[in-house]
Amino acid sequence: MDLLNTLVDKGLRRELPTREEALAVLATSDDDLLDVVAAAGKVRRRWFGRRVKLNYLVNLKSGLCPEDCSYCSQRLGSKADILKYTWLKPDDASRAAAAGLAGGAKRVCLVASGRGPTDRDVDRVSETIRAIKDQNEGVEVCACLGLLSEGQAERLRAAGADAYNHNLNTSESTYGDITTTHTYADRVDTVNKAHAAGLSACSGLIAGMGESDEDLVDVVYSLRALDPDSVPVNFLIPVEGTPLAAEWNLTPQRCLRILAMVRFVCPDIEVRIAGGREVHLRTMQPLALHLANSIFLGDYLTTEGQAGKDDLDMIADAGFEVEGTDQVTLPEHRARAGAGCGSHAGADAGAPQDGGCGSHGDGGCASHGSGGCASHADGGVCGAATAPAGPASPAEPRTDLVALRHRGAGTDLAPNA
C-alpha cells in the first residue's frame, strides 16, 4: 500500500505526515489492519526497539473534584461508586509505589483529583517525591495534579520530579463540549509552565468520547506541535454515573488504528497505552505493543486493570522486553536535546511553524484531565477487564468489562501490581 510505504519512510526520517495521510490511516479497512500495524511497528522498532516501559499509578487523593469533566468518575456530581479519600501520607504513598516498582515499573505517576494544587498541596507532594526517591534508586517520578500556578512547577522540579502530565484530551474546537469549568487554553498554559521549569513533557488524549476522525487528528497534531516526550493514549471507559456512560464507540480495530496514527505522527516520542486498553483492546492488546512502547502496570486511578503478572507475561509472549531503569527511554537525539526542545531539529520539514521549540505545552506524565499517566480525568474512566460474558455489539453498554478499584492506594488491600 503506497500510503503505508510513505508513512514508514516519513517515520524513519522523523518527518511529519500530512493531515490527509493521518486521516487515511483512521479510514483503513479491517482487511488492511495487520498491514497498518506492521508498518507502524517498523517505526516503533526503529526508535524504541522491542522495549516496553512500565509505569505505575498512585492515586494520592481520590474523588470529590470540583471540575465537571464529562469523562471522569471523580467529577463534580459523579454518581460512580468510587473510592473517596483525601491526601495519602508520604510513607503510605511510597509503600503504594513500591508495589509497582517491584513489578518492574520504572516510572511512578503521582495523581491527585482537583482543579489544581494549593501551595500546601505542592509541599505534600514534594515530601512524597522525596520519600519515593530516597527509597528507590533510579525511579522516575511524574506528577499529575491539575492546573499549575506560577512557581509550582519549579518547586516540584526542585523536589525531584522528573515529569509533569497534563493532557489536552481532545481537539480545541470540541473541548468545551466535555468540560466547562476550565478551558483548553488553561491546559496548554499548564503544559507550558511545566516545560519551562525543566520537567519532561507528557501530554495526551482520550479517544472514544464521540469525536470525529478530524478531532483525533487535530489533537494529535496539536500534541506534536507541543513536542512532548511522551503521549499517553487513553480509551474512554464509560463509567456508570458519569455523563458519558452510554458512549461505547470503540472496537479493538479502531483502537489499533488510532495508536498507529499517533505513532506515525509522533514517531520518536514515547507513546503510552493508558486507561482503557483492557476494556477496548481486550485480546488484541499484544498487537498494540507493536505500536506503543509504554503501558501502565496494574490498576488505574478508580478502576481495575489487568493483573501485573498478566501484563508481564503478555510482554514476554509477544517477544518484547521490559525496559530497565538503566536504559534510556527516548532515542539518543531526543534524550540529548533534553525535555523536548530541539528534538525534532532539522527533521520536521512539514511541521507546523508554531511547533517544536517555544510551543511546548507539554506538561508531564499524564494530565489530570486526561488520564494519561493516570490522569484524574481518565482516572475514573480508566478501566480494567473482567472476562466478557459473551459477544456484544460495540455500541452496546459493556458494564461487565468495567470494575471499579477498591484495593491498593487508599485501602488496606494489596494492589493489583
Salt bridges, closest charged atoms under 4 A:
GLU15 OE1 - ARG13 NH2 2.70
GLU21 OE1 - LYS10 NZ 2.97
ASP30 OD1 - ARG257 NH1 2.88
GLU67 OE1 - ARG115 NH1 3.19
GLU67 OE1 - HIS182 ND1 2.76
ASP92 OD1 - ARG95 NH2 2.29
ASP119 OD1 - ARG155 NH1 3.21
ASP121 OD1 - ARG124 NH1 2.61
ASP123 OD1 - ARG155 NH2 2.37
GLU140 OE1 - LYS53 NZ 2.82
GLU140 OE1 - ARG107 NE 2.93
GLU150 OE2 - LYS193 NZ 3.50
ASP162 OD2 - LYS133 NZ 2.78
ASP189 OD2 - LYS193 NZ 2.33
ASP213 OD1 - ARG254 NH2 2.83
ASP218 OD1 - ARG19 NH1 2.77
ASP227 OD1 - ARG334 NH1 3.14
ASP227 OD1 - HIS344 NE2 3.01
ASP229 OD1 - ARG334 NH2 3.23
ASP268 OD2 - HIS333 NE2 2.62
ASP268 OD2 - ARG334 NH1 3.93
ASP268 OD1 - HIS344 NE2 3.88
GLU270 OE1 - LYS53 NZ 3.60
GLU270 OE2 - ARG272 NH2 2.91
GLU278 OE2 - ARG277 NH2 3.81
ASP299 OD2 - ARG407 NE 2.90
GLU304 OE1 - ARG407 NH2 3.42
ASP311 OD2 - ARG277 NH2 2.96
ASP313 OD2 - LYS309 NZ 2.81
GLU323 OE1 - ARG51 NH1 2.56
GLU323 OE2 - LYS106 NZ 2.91
GLU332 OE2 - ARG336 NH1 3.50
ASP348 OD1 - ARG224 NH2 2.35
ASP348 OD2 - HIS344 ND1 3.18
ASP362 OD2 - HIS195 ND1 3.57
ASP362 OD1 - HIS360 ND1 3.93
ASP400 OD1 - ARG398 NE 3.09
